[in-house]
Amino acid sequence: NSSIQKNYVEVITDNAIIKHYVKGMSRFLILWILKYKGPIHGYAILKELDAFFEILIEEGSLKKSNPSNIYPILNKMEELDLIISEFKVKNNKKLKYFKITDDGEHVLEYMYSRFDLIHNNNQWKLLFEDMD
């Protein structure tokens, strides 16, 4: 029925699937960011994460990273010894810098190997073919 049309902009901007995907990927991306860009402070990590999802942020389907969401993740990752932090003074400001640990690098390497295996399975191949 043409009188009943969904507002797809609303569906996309309130899409929990996108939000859950980004939240789940954030831990992996933080490890990768710290491996290649670390040690860096929390605000720089936020900016790096936003760069991964820039297109979603620009179209309005995702909000920019928020310190209240990222810092608990960083704290939990530090509790798990995946990352470590130290305070440094820069421009008369005390900033908390993070870097990846050996354990974090091992987890990242494990994730690389698992992504490779997962993406080479036939279901994923079908999905990616469907995206073309």
Residue pairs with C-beta under 8 A, 6 or more apart in sequence:
9 60
12 18
12 59
12 60
12 61
13 60
13 61
15 61
18 56
18 61
18 62
19 62
22 53
22 56
22 62
23 69
25 52
26 49
26 70
26 73
27 73
27 77
28 108
28 111
29 48
29 49
29 52
30 45
30 49
30 73
30 74
30 77
30 83
31 77
31 82
31 83
31 100
31 104
31 105
31 107
31 108
31 111
32 108
33 40
33 45
33 48
33 49
34 40
34 45
34 83
34 98
34 99
34 100
34 104
35 100
35 104
35 105
35 108
37 44
37 48
38 97
38 98
38 99
38 100
39 86
39 97
39 98
39 99
40 48
40 97
40 98
41 90
41 95
41 96
41 97
41 98
42 67
42 70
42 71
42 74
42 95
42 96
42 98
43 67
43 95
45 70
45 74
45 98
46 64
46 65
46 66
46 67
46 70
47 65
49 65
49 70
50 57
50 64
50 65
53 62
56 62
57 63
57 64
74 83
74 85
74 98
77 83
77 104
78 84
78 85
78 98
80 103
81 101
81 103
81 104
82 100
82 101
82 103
82 104
82 107
83 98
83 99
83 100
83 101
83 104
84 98
84 99
84 101
85 96
85 97
85 98
85 99
86 96
86 97
87 94
87 95
87 96
87 97
88 94
88 95
88 97
89 95
100 108
118 124
119 128
